[in-house]
Amino acid sequence: MTDSIAEWVDRATLTPWAENPVRHDEAQVAVIVGSLREHGWTQILAAHAGTRRLIIGHGRLAAVAALLAAEPTWTGGGPAPGLVPVRWYQGSWAAAKRAALVDNRSGELRAWDDGLLRSALSDIDTAGLGWDDGAISALLEGASGVGADEWGSALGGGAGGRGEFRTRSFNLTAAQAEVVDAAVQAAGSDAGTGGNRNAAALAVICRAWLDRGEP
């Protein structure tokens, strides 16, 4: 089972994987648009050779569509507008799905080193990287975790401690997202002023639920 090297392909000839369990919202696509506009193609797409179904790169393909709608002559370094770099996967469709799932899941399992990230961010323009301004400011100030307040223990770090951090990713419907956002915003007023205010607020909500003492 071998894979071809990348080639430039008309994006219109590719078929997105309709059952792809990973969703790309407008905010994420906007970040990718900004990256493509600034840097051009730094990552290629992958597609199943037998069906031309996309395996990896749905967010980038959506970003290209948005870019071309605004800038019809955009190429990102390619030979012509509308062409995207694709690597063809020659295996079965079942194997191709496995490749897609492990590519996305492996990205979720990686961790950030706060110190090295702070160093990387310290001398560059931080706009458009995918973090909001509050998170960037907190990190650059050295306070990416909760501060020395009563909510340190809620995050598992003890009073004033940071503990060991974990990333949690959830897919929500629009209605669910509205409820979660409202709850986090409301809890934020009680969550102290630690650098990661949203995480502290979410911890407050979860702790309150667990303290109900119901199964």
MIRO-328638 format. One record per atom (N, C-alpha, C): atom name; x, z, y; residue number from 0; residue in three letters. Coordinates in nm, 2 decimals. Example, Ala and Ser with C-alpha at 12.3 -4.5 7.8 and 13.67 -1.06 7.14 Angstrom:
// residues 2
> N:1.32:0.78:-0.57:0:ala
> CA:1.23:0.78:-0.45:0:ala
> C:1.32:0.78:-0.33:0:ala
> N:1.28:0.71:-0.22:1:ser
> CA:1.37:0.71:-0.11:1:ser
> C:1.29:0.79:0.00:1:ser
//
This chain:
// residues 215
> N:0.08:0.00:-0.12:0:met
> CA:0.00:0.00:0.00:0:met
> C:0.09:0.00:0.12:0:met
> N:0.09:-0.11:0.20:1:thr
> CA:0.18:-0.12:0.32:1:thr
> C:0.10:-0.14:0.44:1:thr
> N:0.16:-0.11:0.56:2:asp
> CA:0.10:-0.14:0.69:2:asp
> C:0.17:-0.24:0.76:2:asp
> N:0.11:-0.32:0.84:3:ser
> CA:0.17:-0.42:0.92:3:ser
> C:0.23:-0.35:1.05:3:ser
> N:0.32:-0.42:1.12:4:ile
> CA:0.36:-0.38:1.25:4:ile
> C:0.25:-0.41:1.35:4:ile
> N:0.26:-0.36:1.47:5:ala
> CA:0.16:-0.38:1.57:5:ala
> C:0.15:-0.52:1.62:5:ala
> N:0.04:-0.56:1.65:6:glu
> CA:0.02:-0.69:1.72:6:glu
> C:-0.09:-0.68:1.83:6:glu
> N:-0.08:-0.77:1.92:7:trp
> CA:-0.18:-0.77:2.03:7:trp
> C:-0.31:-0.84:1.98:7:trp
> N:-0.42:-0.77:2.00:8:val
> CA:-0.55:-0.81:1.94:8:val
> C:-0.66:-0.81:2.05:8:val
> N:-0.75:-0.91:2.05:9:asp
> CA:-0.86:-0.90:2.14:9:asp
> C:-0.95:-0.78:2.11:9:asp
> N:-0.97:-0.70:2.20:10:arg
> CA:-1.05:-0.57:2.17:10:arg
> C:-1.19:-0.60:2.13:10:arg
> N:-1.24:-0.72:2.17:11:ala
> CA:-1.38:-0.75:2.13:11:ala
> C:-1.39:-0.78:1.98:11:ala
> N:-1.28:-0.81:1.91:12:thr
> CA:-1.28:-0.84:1.77:12:thr
> C:-1.27:-0.71:1.68:12:thr
> N:-1.26:-0.60:1.74:13:leu
> CA:-1.25:-0.47:1.67:13:leu
> C:-1.39:-0.41:1.66:13:leu
> N:-1.41:-0.34:1.55:14:thr
> CA:-1.54:-0.27:1.54:14:thr
> C:-1.52:-0.12:1.54:14:thr
> N:-1.57:-0.04:1.63:15:pro
> CA:-1.55:0.10:1.63:15:pro
> C:-1.61:0.16:1.50:15:pro
> N:-1.56:0.26:1.45:16:trp
> CA:-1.61:0.33:1.34:16:trp
> C:-1.73:0.41:1.38:16:trp
> N:-1.85:0.37:1.35:17:ala
> CA:-1.97:0.43:1.40:17:ala
> C:-1.99:0.57:1.36:17:ala
> N:-1.94:0.60:1.24:18:glu
> CA:-1.96:0.74:1.18:18:glu
> C:-1.84:0.83:1.21:18:glu
> N:-1.75:0.78:1.31:19:asn
> CA:-1.64:0.87:1.34:19:asn
> C:-1.69:1.01:1.39:19:asn
> N:-1.64:1.11:1.32:20:pro
> CA:-1.69:1.25:1.36:20:pro
> C:-1.63:1.30:1.48:20:pro
> N:-1.53:1.24:1.54:21:val
> CA:-1.47:1.28:1.66:21:val
> C:-1.53:1.21:1.78:21:val
> N:-1.58:1.28:1.87:22:arg
> CA:-1.65:1.22:1.99:22:arg
> C:-1.56:1.24:2.11:22:arg
> N:-1.56:1.14:2.20:23:his
> CA:-1.48:1.13:2.32:23:his
> C:-1.58:1.14:2.44:23:his
> N:-1.58:1.25:2.51:24:asp
> CA:-1.67:1.26:2.63:24:asp
> C:-1.61:1.19:2.75:24:asp
> N:-1.68:1.19:2.86:25:glu
> CA:-1.64:1.12:2.98:25:glu
> C:-1.52:1.18:3.04:25:glu
> N:-1.51:1.31:3.03:26:ala
> CA:-1.39:1.37:3.09:26:ala
> C:-1.26:1.33:3.02:26:ala
> N:-1.27:1.33:2.88:27:gln
> CA:-1.15:1.29:2.81:27:gln
> C:-1.11:1.14:2.83:27:gln
> N:-1.21:1.06:2.83:28:val
> CA:-1.19:0.92:2.86:28:val
> C:-1.13:0.90:3.00:28:val
> N:-1.17:0.97:3.09:29:ala
> CA:-1.12:0.96:3.23:29:ala
> C:-0.97:1.00:3.23:29:ala
> N:-0.93:1.10:3.16:30:val
> CA:-0.79:1.13:3.15:30:val
> C:-0.71:1.02:3.09:30:val
> N:-0.76:0.96:2.98:31:ile
> CA:-0.69:0.85:2.92:31:ile
> C:-0.68:0.73:3.01:31:ile
> N:-0.79:0.70:3.09:32:val
> CA:-0.79:0.59:3.19:32:val
> C:-0.68:0.61:3.28:32:val
> N:-0.66:0.74:3.33:33:gly
> CA:-0.56:0.77:3.43:33:gly
> C:-0.42:0.74:3.37:33:gly
> N:-0.40:0.78:3.24:34:ser
> CA:-0.27:0.77:3.18:34:ser
> C:-0.24:0.62:3.15:34:ser
> N:-0.34:0.54:3.11:35:leu
> CA:-0.32:0.40:3.09:35:leu
> C:-0.29:0.33:3.22:35:leu
> N:-0.36:0.37:3.32:36:arg
> CA:-0.33:0.30:3.45:36:arg
> C:-0.19:0.33:3.50:36:arg
> N:-0.15:0.45:3.48:37:glu
> CA:-0.02:0.49:3.53:37:glu
> C:0.10:0.44:3.44:37:glu
> N:0.08:0.46:3.31:38:his
> CA:0.19:0.44:3.22:38:his
> C:0.18:0.31:3.13:38:his
> N:0.06:0.25:3.13:39:gly
> CA:0.04:0.14:3.03:39:gly
> C:0.03:0.20:2.89:39:gly
> N:0.05:0.11:2.79:40:trp
> CA:0.04:0.15:2.65:40:trp
> C:0.15:0.23:2.60:40:trp
> N:0.13:0.36:2.57:41:thr
> CA:0.23:0.44:2.51:41:thr
> C:0.20:0.48:2.36:41:thr
> N:0.07:0.45:2.32:42:gln
> CA:0.03:0.47:2.19:42:gln
> C:-0.05:0.35:2.14:42:gln
> N:-0.04:0.31:2.02:43:ile
> CA:-0.11:0.19:1.96:43:ile
> C:-0.23:0.24:1.89:43:ile
> N:-0.32:0.15:1.87:44:leu
> CA:-0.44:0.17:1.79:44:leu
> C:-0.41:0.14:1.64:44:leu
> N:-0.50:0.19:1.55:45:ala
> CA:-0.49:0.15:1.41:45:ala
> C:-0.62:0.11:1.36:45:ala
> N:-0.63:0.00:1.29:46:ala
> CA:-0.75:-0.05:1.24:46:ala
> C:-0.74:-0.09:1.09:46:ala
> N:-0.85:-0.09:1.02:47:his
> CA:-0.85:-0.13:0.88:47:his
> C:-0.85:-0.28:0.87:47:his
> N:-0.75:-0.33:0.80:48:ala
> CA:-0.73:-0.48:0.79:48:ala
> C:-0.85:-0.55:0.73:48:ala
> N:-0.91:-0.49:0.63:49:gly
> CA:-1.02:-0.56:0.56:49:gly
> C:-1.15:-0.57:0.63:49:gly
> N:-1.17:-0.47:0.72:50:thr
> CA:-1.30:-0.47:0.79:50:thr
> C:-1.29:-0.48:0.94:50:thr
> N:-1.16:-0.47:0.99:51:arg
> CA:-1.13:-0.47:1.14:51:arg
> C:-1.20:-0.35:1.21:51:arg
> N:-1.24:-0.25:1.12:52:arg
> CA:-1.29:-0.13:1.18:52:arg
> C:-1.18:-0.04:1.24:52:arg
> N:-1.20:0.02:1.35:53:leu
> CA:-1.10:0.10:1.42:53:leu
> C:-1.09:0.23:1.34:53:leu
> N:-0.96:0.28:1.32:54:ile
> CA:-0.93:0.40:1.25:54:ile
> C:-0.89:0.51:1.35:54:ile
> N:-0.79:0.47:1.43:55:ile
> CA:-0.74:0.56:1.53:55:ile
> C:-0.73:0.49:1.67:55:ile
> N:-0.78:0.56:1.77:56:gly
> CA:-0.78:0.50:1.91:56:gly
> C:-0.91:0.48:1.97:56:gly
> N:-1.02:0.54:1.93:57:his
> CA:-1.15:0.52:1.99:57:his
> C:-1.15:0.56:2.13:57:his
> N:-1.08:0.67:2.17:58:gly
> CA:-1.08:0.71:2.31:58:gly
> C:-1.01:0.61:2.39:58:gly
> N:-0.90:0.56:2.34:59:arg
> CA:-0.82:0.46:2.42:59:arg
> C:-0.90:0.33:2.43:59:arg
> N:-0.97:0.29:2.33:60:leu
> CA:-1.05:0.17:2.34:60:leu
> C:-1.16:0.18:2.44:60:leu
> N:-1.22:0.30:2.45:61:ala
> CA:-1.33:0.33:2.55:61:ala
> C:-1.26:0.33:2.69:61:ala
> N:-1.14:0.38:2.70:62:ala
> CA:-1.08:0.38:2.83:62:ala
> C:-1.04:0.24:2.87:62:ala
> N:-1.00:0.16:2.78:63:val
> CA:-0.97:0.02:2.82:63:val
> C:-1.10:-0.05:2.87:63:val
> N:-1.21:-0.03:2.81:64:ala
> CA:-1.34:-0.09:2.86:64:ala
> C:-1.37:-0.04:3.00:64:ala
> N:-1.35:0.09:3.02:65:ala
> CA:-1.37:0.14:3.16:65:ala
> C:-1.27:0.08:3.26:65:ala
> N:-1.15:0.07:3.22:66:leu
> CA:-1.05:0.01:3.31:66:leu
> C:-1.08:-0.13:3.34:66:leu
> N:-1.11:-0.21:3.24:67:leu
> CA:-1.14:-0.35:3.27:67:leu
> C:-1.26:-0.37:3.35:67:leu
> N:-1.36:-0.28:3.34:68:ala
> CA:-1.48:-0.29:3.42:68:ala
> C:-1.44:-0.27:3.57:68:ala
> N:-1.34:-0.19:3.60:69:ala
> CA:-1.30:-0.16:3.73:69:ala
> C:-1.19:-0.26:3.78:69:ala
> N:-1.10:-0.29:3.68:70:glu
> CA:-0.99:-0.38:3.72:70:glu
> C:-0.98:-0.49:3.61:70:glu
> N:-1.05:-0.60:3.63:71:pro
> CA:-1.06:-0.70:3.53:71:pro
> C:-0.92:-0.76:3.49:71:pro
> N:-0.82:-0.75:3.57:72:thr
> CA:-0.69:-0.81:3.54:72:thr
> C:-0.59:-0.71:3.48:72:thr
> N:-0.64:-0.59:3.45:73:trp
> CA:-0.55:-0.49:3.40:73:trp
> C:-0.50:-0.53:3.26:73:trp
> N:-0.37:-0.51:3.23:74:thr
> CA:-0.31:-0.55:3.10:74:thr
> C:-0.24:-0.43:3.04:74:thr
> N:-0.20:-0.33:3.11:75:gly
> CA:-0.12:-0.22:3.06:75:gly
> C:0.01:-0.26:3.00:75:gly
> N:0.06:-0.37:3.04:76:gly
> CA:0.19:-0.42:2.98:76:gly
> C:0.17:-0.52:2.87:76:gly
> N:0.05:-0.55:2.84:77:gly
> CA:0.02:-0.65:2.73:77:gly
> C:0.02:-0.79:2.79:77:gly
> N:0.01:-0.89:2.70:78:pro
> CA:0.02:-1.03:2.74:78:pro
> C:-0.10:-1.08:2.82:78:pro
> N:-0.21:-1.02:2.81:79:ala
> CA:-0.33:-1.06:2.88:79:ala
> C:-0.44:-0.95:2.89:79:ala
> N:-0.53:-0.96:2.98:80:pro
> CA:-0.63:-0.86:2.99:80:pro
> C:-0.72:-0.86:2.86:80:pro
> N:-0.76:-0.74:2.82:81:gly
> CA:-0.85:-0.73:2.70:81:gly
> C:-0.77:-0.73:2.57:81:gly
> N:-0.64:-0.75:2.57:82:leu
> CA:-0.56:-0.74:2.44:82:leu
> C:-0.51:-0.59:2.43:82:leu
> N:-0.52:-0.54:2.31:83:val
> CA:-0.48:-0.41:2.28:83:val
> C:-0.38:-0.41:2.16:83:val
> N:-0.28:-0.32:2.16:84:pro
> CA:-0.19:-0.31:2.05:84:pro
> C:-0.25:-0.25:1.92:84:pro
> N:-0.25:-0.32:1.81:85:val
> CA:-0.31:-0.27:1.69:85:val
> C:-0.21:-0.27:1.57:85:val
> N:-0.21:-0.17:1.49:86:arg
> CA:-0.15:-0.17:1.36:86:arg
> C:-0.25:-0.18:1.26:86:arg
> N:-0.24:-0.27:1.16:87:trp
> CA:-0.34:-0.30:1.06:87:trp
> C:-0.31:-0.21:0.94:87:trp
> N:-0.41:-0.14:0.89:88:tyr
> CA:-0.39:-0.06:0.77:88:tyr
> C:-0.44:-0.14:0.65:88:tyr
> N:-0.36:-0.15:0.55:89:gln
> CA:-0.39:-0.25:0.44:89:gln
> C:-0.46:-0.18:0.32:89:gln
> N:-0.47:-0.05:0.32:90:gly
> CA:-0.53:0.02:0.21:90:gly
> C:-0.68:0.01:0.21:90:gly
> N:-0.74:0.09:0.12:91:ser
> CA:-0.89:0.09:0.10:91:ser
> C:-0.95:0.16:0.23:91:ser
> N:-1.08:0.13:0.24:92:trp
> CA:-1.15:0.20:0.35:92:trp
> C:-1.15:0.35:0.34:92:trp
> N:-1.17:0.40:0.21:93:ala
> CA:-1.16:0.54:0.19:93:ala
> C:-1.03:0.60:0.23:93:ala
> N:-0.92:0.54:0.20:94:ala
> CA:-0.79:0.58:0.24:94:ala
> C:-0.78:0.58:0.39:94:ala
> N:-0.83:0.47:0.45:95:ala
> CA:-0.83:0.46:0.60:95:ala
> C:-0.90:0.57:0.67:95:ala
> N:-1.01:0.62:0.61:96:lys
> CA:-1.08:0.73:0.67:96:lys
> C:-1.00:0.86:0.66:96:lys
> N:-0.93:0.87:0.55:97:arg
> CA:-0.84:0.99:0.53:97:arg
> C:-0.74:0.99:0.64:97:arg
> N:-0.68:0.87:0.67:98:ala
> CA:-0.58:0.86:0.77:98:ala
> C:-0.63:0.90:0.91:98:ala
> N:-0.75:0.85:0.94:99:ala
> CA:-0.82:0.88:1.06:99:ala
> C:-0.84:1.03:1.08:99:ala
> N:-0.89:1.10:0.97:100:leu
> CA:-0.93:1.24:0.98:100:leu
> C:-0.80:1.32:0.99:100:leu
> N:-0.70:1.29:0.91:101:val
> CA:-0.58:1.38:0.92:101:val
> C:-0.51:1.36:1.06:101:val
> N:-0.52:1.24:1.12:102:asp
> CA:-0.46:1.21:1.25:102:asp
> C:-0.52:1.30:1.35:102:asp
> N:-0.65:1.31:1.35:103:asn
> CA:-0.72:1.39:1.45:103:asn
> C:-0.71:1.54:1.42:103:asn
> N:-0.72:1.58:1.29:104:arg
> CA:-0.71:1.72:1.26:104:arg
> C:-0.57:1.78:1.28:104:arg
> N:-0.47:1.70:1.25:105:ser
> CA:-0.33:1.75:1.27:105:ser
> C:-0.30:1.78:1.41:105:ser
> N:-0.37:1.70:1.50:106:gly
> CA:-0.35:1.72:1.65:106:gly
> C:-0.41:1.86:1.69:106:gly
> N:-0.52:1.89:1.62:107:glu
> CA:-0.58:2.02:1.66:107:glu
> C:-0.50:2.14:1.61:107:glu
> N:-0.42:2.12:1.51:108:leu
> CA:-0.35:2.23:1.44:108:leu
> C:-0.22:2.26:1.51:108:leu
> N:-0.18:2.18:1.61:109:arg
> CA:-0.05:2.21:1.67:109:arg
> C:-0.07:2.32:1.78:109:arg
> N:0.04:2.37:1.83:110:ala
> CA:0.03:2.48:1.93:110:ala
> C:0.12:2.45:2.04:110:ala
> N:0.09:2.51:2.16:111:trp
> CA:0.17:2.49:2.28:111:trp
> C:0.26:2.61:2.29:111:trp
> N:0.38:2.58:2.34:112:asp
> CA:0.47:2.69:2.38:112:asp
> C:0.46:2.70:2.53:112:asp
> N:0.40:2.82:2.57:113:asp
> CA:0.37:2.83:2.71:113:asp
> C:0.49:2.82:2.80:113:asp
> N:0.60:2.88:2.76:114:gly
> CA:0.72:2.88:2.84:114:gly
> C:0.78:2.74:2.86:114:gly
> N:0.78:2.66:2.75:115:leu
> CA:0.83:2.52:2.76:115:leu
> C:0.73:2.43:2.84:115:leu
> N:0.60:2.46:2.82:116:leu
> CA:0.50:2.38:2.89:116:leu
> C:0.52:2.41:3.04:116:leu
> N:0.53:2.54:3.08:117:arg
> CA:0.55:2.58:3.22:117:arg
> C:0.67:2.51:3.28:117:arg
> N:0.78:2.50:3.20:118:ser
> CA:0.90:2.43:3.25:118:ser
> C:0.87:2.28:3.27:118:ser
> N:0.80:2.22:3.17:119:ala
> CA:0.77:2.08:3.18:119:ala
> C:0.68:2.05:3.30:119:ala
> N:0.59:2.14:3.33:120:leu
> CA:0.50:2.11:3.44:120:leu
> C:0.56:2.15:3.58:120:leu
> N:0.66:2.22:3.58:121:ser
> CA:0.71:2.28:3.71:121:ser
> C:0.76:2.18:3.81:121:ser
> N:0.80:2.06:3.77:122:asp
> CA:0.86:1.97:3.87:122:asp
> C:0.79:1.83:3.86:122:asp
> N:0.67:1.83:3.82:123:ile
> CA:0.59:1.70:3.81:123:ile
> C:0.46:1.72:3.88:123:ile
> N:0.39:1.60:3.91:124:asp
> CA:0.26:1.60:3.96:124:asp
> C:0.17:1.64:3.84:124:asp
> N:0.09:1.74:3.85:125:thr
> CA:0.01:1.79:3.74:125:thr
> C:-0.13:1.74:3.74:125:thr
> N:-0.17:1.65:3.84:126:ala
> CA:-0.30:1.59:3.84:126:ala
> C:-0.32:1.49:3.72:126:ala
> N:-0.44:1.50:3.66:127:gly
> CA:-0.47:1.40:3.56:127:gly
> C:-0.42:1.42:3.43:127:gly
> N:-0.36:1.54:3.40:128:leu
> CA:-0.30:1.57:3.27:128:leu
> C:-0.40:1.63:3.17:128:leu
> N:-0.52:1.66:3.22:129:gly
> CA:-0.62:1.71:3.12:129:gly
> C:-0.65:1.86:3.14:129:gly
> N:-0.57:1.93:3.22:130:trp
> CA:-0.60:2.07:3.25:130:trp
> C:-0.66:2.08:3.38:130:trp
> N:-0.75:2.18:3.40:131:asp
> CA:-0.81:2.20:3.53:131:asp
> C:-0.71:2.27:3.62:131:asp
> N:-0.74:2.27:3.75:132:asp
> CA:-0.64:2.33:3.85:132:asp
> C:-0.62:2.48:3.82:132:asp
> N:-0.72:2.55:3.78:133:gly
> CA:-0.71:2.69:3.76:133:gly
> C:-0.62:2.72:3.64:133:gly
> N:-0.63:2.64:3.54:134:ala
> CA:-0.54:2.66:3.42:134:ala
> C:-0.40:2.63:3.45:134:ala
> N:-0.38:2.52:3.53:135:ile
> CA:-0.24:2.49:3.57:135:ile
> C:-0.18:2.60:3.66:135:ile
> N:-0.26:2.64:3.75:136:ser
> CA:-0.20:2.75:3.84:136:ser
> C:-0.17:2.87:3.77:136:ser
> N:-0.26:2.91:3.68:137:ala
> CA:-0.23:3.03:3.60:137:ala
> C:-0.11:3.02:3.51:137:ala
> N:-0.09:2.91:3.45:138:leu
> CA:0.02:2.88:3.37:138:leu
> C:0.15:2.89:3.45:138:leu
> N:0.15:2.82:3.56:139:leu
> CA:0.27:2.81:3.64:139:leu
> C:0.31:2.95:3.70:139:leu
> N:0.21:3.03:3.72:140:glu
> CA:0.23:3.17:3.76:140:glu
> C:0.27:3.26:3.65:140:glu
> N:0.28:3.21:3.53:141:gly
> CA:0.32:3.29:3.42:141:gly
> C:0.21:3.38:3.36:141:gly
> N:0.08:3.34:3.38:142:ala
> CA:-0.03:3.42:3.34:142:ala
> C:-0.13:3.34:3.26:142:ala
> N:-0.08:3.27:3.16:143:ser
> CA:-0.17:3.18:3.09:143:ser
> C:-0.26:3.26:3.00:143:ser
> N:-0.23:3.39:2.97:144:gly
> CA:-0.32:3.48:2.89:144:gly
> C:-0.39:3.57:2.99:144:gly
> N:-0.47:3.66:2.93:145:val
> CA:-0.53:3.76:3.02:145:val
> C:-0.43:3.85:3.08:145:val
> N:-0.47:3.91:3.19:146:gly
> CA:-0.37:4.00:3.26:146:gly
> C:-0.38:4.14:3.20:146:gly
> N:-0.32:4.24:3.27:147:ala
> CA:-0.32:4.38:3.23:147:ala
> C:-0.46:4.44:3.27:147:ala
> N:-0.56:4.40:3.20:148:asp
> CA:-0.69:4.46:3.23:148:asp
> C:-0.77:4.50:3.10:148:asp
> N:-0.89:4.54:3.12:149:glu
> CA:-0.96:4.60:3.01:149:glu
> C:-1.00:4.49:2.91:149:glu
> N:-0.99:4.36:2.94:150:trp
> CA:-1.03:4.26:2.85:150:trp
> C:-0.91:4.21:2.76:150:trp
> N:-0.79:4.27:2.78:151:gly
> CA:-0.68:4.23:2.70:151:gly
> C:-0.71:4.25:2.55:151:gly
> N:-0.77:4.37:2.52:152:ser
> CA:-0.80:4.40:2.38:152:ser
> C:-0.91:4.31:2.32:152:ser
> N:-1.00:4.26:2.41:153:ala
> CA:-1.10:4.17:2.36:153:ala
> C:-1.04:4.04:2.31:153:ala
> N:-0.93:4.00:2.36:154:leu
> CA:-0.86:3.88:2.32:154:leu
> C:-0.76:3.91:2.21:154:leu
> N:-0.75:4.03:2.17:155:gly
> CA:-0.66:4.07:2.05:155:gly
> C:-0.52:4.10:2.09:155:gly
> N:-0.49:4.11:2.22:156:gly
> CA:-0.36:4.14:2.27:156:gly
> C:-0.33:4.28:2.30:156:gly
> N:-0.43:4.37:2.29:157:gly
> CA:-0.41:4.51:2.34:157:gly
> C:-0.42:4.51:2.49:157:gly
> N:-0.42:4.63:2.54:158:ala
> CA:-0.43:4.65:2.69:158:ala
> C:-0.31:4.59:2.75:158:ala
> N:-0.33:4.48:2.83:159:gly
> CA:-0.22:4.42:2.90:159:gly
> C:-0.14:4.33:2.82:159:gly
> N:-0.17:4.31:2.69:160:gly
> CA:-0.09:4.23:2.60:160:gly
> C:-0.15:4.09:2.58:160:gly
> N:-0.07:4.00:2.54:161:arg
> CA:-0.12:3.86:2.53:161:arg
> C:-0.15:3.83:2.38:161:arg
> N:-0.09:3.90:2.29:162:gly
> CA:-0.12:3.87:2.15:162:gly
> C:-0.08:3.73:2.11:162:gly
> N:-0.13:3.69:2.00:163:glu
> CA:-0.10:3.56:1.94:163:glu
> C:-0.22:3.47:1.97:163:glu
> N:-0.19:3.35:2.03:164:phe
> CA:-0.30:3.27:2.08:164:phe
> C:-0.34:3.17:1.97:164:phe
> N:-0.47:3.13:1.97:165:arg
> CA:-0.52:3.03:1.89:165:arg
> C:-0.61:2.93:1.97:165:arg
> N:-0.61:2.81:1.93:166:thr
> CA:-0.70:2.71:2.00:166:thr
> C:-0.82:2.69:1.91:166:thr
> N:-0.94:2.69:1.97:167:arg
> CA:-1.07:2.66:1.91:167:arg
> C:-1.13:2.54:1.97:167:arg
> N:-1.18:2.45:1.89:168:ser
> CA:-1.24:2.33:1.94:168:ser
> C:-1.38:2.32:1.88:168:ser
> N:-1.48:2.29:1.97:169:phe
> CA:-1.62:2.28:1.93:169:phe
> C:-1.68:2.15:1.98:169:phe
> N:-1.76:2.09:1.90:170:asn
> CA:-1.85:1.98:1.94:170:asn
> C:-1.99:2.04:1.97:170:asn
> N:-2.03:2.02:2.09:171:leu
> CA:-2.16:2.07:2.13:171:leu
> C:-2.25:1.96:2.18:171:leu
> N:-2.38:1.97:2.16:172:thr
> CA:-2.48:1.88:2.23:172:thr
> C:-2.48:1.92:2.38:172:thr
> N:-2.53:1.83:2.46:173:ala
> CA:-2.54:1.85:2.60:173:ala
> C:-2.61:1.98:2.63:173:ala
> N:-2.72:2.00:2.56:174:ala
> CA:-2.80:2.12:2.58:174:ala
> C:-2.72:2.25:2.55:174:ala
> N:-2.65:2.24:2.44:175:gln
> CA:-2.57:2.36:2.39:175:gln
> C:-2.46:2.38:2.49:175:gln
> N:-2.40:2.28:2.54:176:ala
> CA:-2.29:2.29:2.64:176:ala
> C:-2.33:2.36:2.77:176:ala
> N:-2.46:2.32:2.81:177:glu
> CA:-2.51:2.39:2.93:177:glu
> C:-2.53:2.54:2.91:177:glu
> N:-2.57:2.58:2.79:178:val
> CA:-2.59:2.72:2.76:178:val
> C:-2.46:2.79:2.76:178:val
> N:-2.36:2.73:2.69:179:val
> CA:-2.23:2.79:2.68:179:val
> C:-2.16:2.80:2.82:179:val
> N:-2.17:2.70:2.90:180:asp
> CA:-2.11:2.70:3.03:180:asp
> C:-2.17:2.80:3.12:180:asp
> N:-2.31:2.82:3.11:181:ala
> CA:-2.37:2.92:3.19:181:ala
> C:-2.33:3.06:3.15:181:ala
> N:-2.32:3.08:3.02:182:ala
> CA:-2.28:3.21:2.97:182:ala
> C:-2.14:3.25:3.01:182:ala
> N:-2.05:3.15:3.00:183:val
> CA:-1.91:3.18:3.04:183:val
> C:-1.90:3.20:3.19:183:val
> N:-1.98:3.13:3.27:184:gln
> CA:-1.97:3.15:3.41:184:gln
> C:-2.03:3.29:3.45:184:gln
> N:-2.13:3.33:3.38:185:ala
> CA:-2.19:3.46:3.41:185:ala
> C:-2.10:3.57:3.36:185:ala
> N:-2.04:3.56:3.24:186:ala
> CA:-1.95:3.66:3.19:186:ala
> C:-1.82:3.66:3.27:186:ala
> N:-1.79:3.56:3.34:187:gly
> CA:-1.66:3.55:3.41:187:gly
> C:-1.65:3.66:3.52:187:gly
> N:-1.77:3.70:3.57:188:ser
> CA:-1.77:3.80:3.68:188:ser
> C:-1.73:3.93:3.63:188:ser
> N:-1.74:3.95:3.50:189:asp
> CA:-1.70:4.08:3.43:189:asp
> C:-1.57:4.07:3.36:189:asp
> N:-1.51:3.96:3.35:190:ala
> CA:-1.40:3.93:3.26:190:ala
> C:-1.26:3.96:3.32:190:ala
> N:-1.26:4.02:3.44:191:gly
> CA:-1.13:4.05:3.50:191:gly
> C:-1.07:3.92:3.57:191:gly
> N:-0.95:3.93:3.61:192:thr
> CA:-0.89:3.82:3.68:192:thr
> C:-0.77:3.76:3.61:192:thr
> N:-0.77:3.77:3.48:193:gly
> CA:-0.66:3.71:3.41:193:gly
> C:-0.65:3.57:3.42:193:gly
> N:-0.53:3.51:3.39:194:gly
> CA:-0.51:3.36:3.42:194:gly
> C:-0.61:3.28:3.34:194:gly
> N:-0.64:3.32:3.21:195:asn
> CA:-0.73:3.24:3.13:195:asn
> C:-0.87:3.30:3.14:195:asn
> N:-0.94:3.28:3.25:196:arg
> CA:-1.06:3.34:3.28:196:arg
> C:-1.17:3.30:3.18:196:arg
> N:-1.18:3.17:3.15:197:asn
> CA:-1.28:3.12:3.06:197:asn
> C:-1.27:3.19:2.92:197:asn
> N:-1.14:3.20:2.87:198:ala
> CA:-1.12:3.26:2.74:198:ala
> C:-1.16:3.41:2.75:198:ala
> N:-1.13:3.47:2.86:199:ala
> CA:-1.16:3.62:2.87:199:ala
> C:-1.32:3.63:2.87:199:ala
> N:-1.38:3.54:2.94:200:ala
> CA:-1.53:3.55:2.95:200:ala
> C:-1.59:3.52:2.81:200:ala
> N:-1.54:3.43:2.74:201:leu
> CA:-1.59:3.40:2.61:201:leu
> C:-1.57:3.51:2.51:201:leu
> N:-1.45:3.58:2.53:202:ala
> CA:-1.43:3.70:2.45:202:ala
> C:-1.53:3.81:2.47:202:ala
> N:-1.56:3.82:2.60:203:val
> CA:-1.66:3.92:2.64:203:val
> C:-1.80:3.89:2.57:203:val
> N:-1.84:3.77:2.57:204:ile
> CA:-1.96:3.73:2.51:204:ile
> C:-1.96:3.76:2.36:204:ile
> N:-1.85:3.72:2.30:205:cys
> CA:-1.84:3.73:2.15:205:cys
> C:-1.84:3.88:2.11:205:cys
> N:-1.77:3.96:2.19:206:arg
> CA:-1.76:4.11:2.17:206:arg
> C:-1.90:4.17:2.18:206:arg
> N:-1.97:4.13:2.28:207:ala
> CA:-2.10:4.19:2.30:207:ala
> C:-2.19:4.15:2.19:207:ala
> N:-2.18:4.03:2.13:208:trp
> CA:-2.26:3.99:2.02:208:trp
> C:-2.23:4.07:1.90:208:trp
> N:-2.10:4.09:1.87:209:leu
> CA:-2.05:4.17:1.75:209:leu
> C:-2.09:4.31:1.76:209:leu
> N:-2.09:4.37:1.89:210:asp
> CA:-2.12:4.51:1.90:210:asp
> C:-2.27:4.54:1.89:210:asp
> N:-2.35:4.43:1.87:211:arg
> CA:-2.49:4.46:1.85:211:arg
> C:-2.52:4.53:1.72:211:arg
> N:-2.42:4.52:1.62:212:gly
> CA:-2.43:4.58:1.50:212:gly
> C:-2.53:4.53:1.40:212:gly
> N:-2.57:4.40:1.43:213:glu
> CA:-2.67:4.33:1.34:213:glu
> C:-2.59:4.24:1.24:213:glu
> N:-2.65:4.22:1.12:214:pro
> CA:-2.58:4.13:1.03:214:pro
> C:-2.58:3.98:1.08:214:pro
//
